[in-house]
Structure formats: structure tokens, C-alpha cells
Amino acid sequence: MSTPKPGAQRAIVLFAHGSRDPLWHRPIQAVANAIGLRAPGTPVACAYLELSTPDLHTTCASLIGQGAKALTIVPMFLGVGKHAREDLPALMAQMRQHWPDVDFQLQAAVGENPRLIELLADIALS
């Protein structure tokens, strides 16, 4: 993906599966809050695939409406199943078609990040 233009506002979208249980959302929202504390000038929002709102399109529309010209989508999935392999790429294609002037970057699922794997091992061993 291209590098955003200098001065372009980059925002982060934490994309998770979703649940009807409102308590399920707390860890995802906690990550968003931690990002806000570490990078107060970086807009961050949560989006969900199903069973929860807002969905990815709604979240992206909101951030773009606030001036974001570049969006980093962070899949908050531990495992890489059908949602990460098929559903998310299809949603990304729709976003890129709908907003061709926005730089969309899709990160790998967090469960594929070696740092998270090591952290989870440390937690299990503690």
C-alpha cells in the first residue's frame, strides 16, 4: 500500500468479530483506550464483523468524515479463519472501491504477530 501524503491524518480501526454480550467488547475497547493514551493525536475506533455495531463501513465513514485520509485496519483475531481469510479481504475491497482516495492498510491478524505470541506465552507461564 502507498505511504500516505505528508500531513494526511492516519486513523486506526480495531476490527473484531463481535458479540451480543456487551461485556465481550471491553478488551477491544481497552486496546482503543490504550492507543489513545499512547498516541493522543491518532484517531482510533472499533468495528465489528457481526453481532455488534458499528460495522467496518460505518466506522470508516465516521473516521473519514472526521478528516482521516489513511486508515490502518487491525484485525483483532487470534486465529486466522474464514473471517480473516475471506470476509475481511472482501470488505477491504469494498472500502477501497467506495473511497478510492483513502489509503487503506490491512495489518495481519494480531494472532500472527510474534510479539503477541510471546506475550501470551509469558502470561501462561506466569
TABEL-V231595 format. One record per helix or strand of 3 or more residues. SS is the DSSP state (@ for helix, = for strand). FROM is the first residue (numbers start at 1). LEN is the number of residues. If there is no record, write none. Layout:
# TABEL-V231595
SS_FROM_LEN ; SS_FROM_LEN
This chain:
# TABEL-V231595
=_9_8 ; @_22_17 ; =_43_6 ; @_56_10 ; =_68_8 ; @_82_17 ; =_103_4 ; @_110_3 ; @_114_12
